[in-house]
Amino acid sequence: MTDDERAIRWLVETWMRASMRGDTATVLSLMTDDVVFMVPGQEPFGKKAFAAAAEGMAGVRIEGTSDIVELQLLGDWAFMRSHIDMTATPPNGEPVRRSGYSLTILRKQADGQWRLARDANLLTARS
């Protein structure tokens, strides 16, 4: 495994741990300023909308896993396919379970750090 592959795997692990802690600042630091997210039923959105949505999830307990199925490096760009399985439990509410695949494009920044640049998330509800 190359140093870049290790760095990208670290990014995914850090993202998941931070999400479970509700640490939005750390998650935001792992994405480029021009990041674009695509999810079913919504227009593509960026970092500001992601931050606002995360703020609206205060108090929601997140649990989950993200397993990298494929990771390809192309110079200062990389893409990965991942399988994500997550549960979001609002305070005094029923758990919402979602799972599925995502396709993510990452870009190595001038500081040498990999950051998420584009993400197409295809998670759907599961029972």
N, C-alpha and C positions, 0 to 999 in steps of 0.2 A: 504494500500500500504506500502511495506517495504522500509527501507532506501535505499537498493540496487536498488529497482525498481525506486524510485525517482531519484537516481543518474544516472541510465541509461537513463531515460526520460530527465534529465537535459543535458546529453551528446548529445542526438539527437537534442534537442532545440538549444544548443550551436553550434553544427555542422552546422545546417541550418542557424542560424543568421550569423555565421562567413563566411559561403559560400556566402551569399548574400552581405556581406561587402567586399568580396574579401580578407579576412583575412586568407591566407593559413597557416601561422604560428600556429594559433589557431587550425585549422582543423588537421594539422599534430600532434599537441600535444594530440589529442584525439584518436590516433591510436598507436598500439604497434609497436615496431621497426621491427618486423617480419610479419607485416600485409600482407595479400594477398587479392587482388581484382580480381574478375572474372566478365567479361562482355562479351556479345555475340561478336563473331568475332575476339577476341584478345586472346593472350596467357595471363595467369595470370601474374599480375605484383604487385610490392611492393611499399613501401613508397617513394623511390627515383623516380620511374617513375610517381607516383601520383603527387609528388611535381613538376616535370618537366612539366607534363600536365597542372597543375594549373597555372604555370608560363606562359604557352602559352595561357592561357585564360585571361590574363590581359586586362582590359577594357571591358570584356563581363559582362553584367548585368545579374545576376542570381536571379530568383524569384522562390519560390516553397514551398511545404509543404511535410512533412513526417509524416504519421499517423501510429502509431504502432497498428497492428492488433492482434499480439500475442507476449507475452513476458514470457519466462520461465527461471527461475533461477535454476542452478545446481551447488551449491557450489560456487567456484570462477570462474565459467563459466556461460554464459547465451546465449540464442539465441532469436532472435526476427524476426518476419515477419512484414514488413512495406509496406505501399502503398505510393509511391512517385509520386508527380506531380510537374514538374518543367518546367520553360521556361528560355532559355538562349538567350540573345539578344546581338549580337556583335555590336560594334560601326558602325553606318551607315548600319546596316544589318537587315535582317528579323529575327523575333523571331523563335527559334527552340523549339518546345514543345515536351516533352517526359513524359511518365508516365508508371507505372507498379509497380511490386513488387520487394522487395529485401529480401534476407535471410542473416542475420548478426549474427556472433558469436562474443561475447565480452568476455574479460578476466579481472578479477580483479587483479590489479598489487600489488606488495609488498607495495607500498605507499597507498594502500586502494582505489585507483581510478580505475574506470572501463574504459577500452579502447577497441576500435574496433580492432579485431584480424583477422577476415575473413569476406568477403562480396561478395555475389553473387547478382549482380544487373541486373535485367531483364527488365529495362525500354526500351520502344519502342517509335518510333515517333507517334505523334498524331496530328490531325488537329485542 
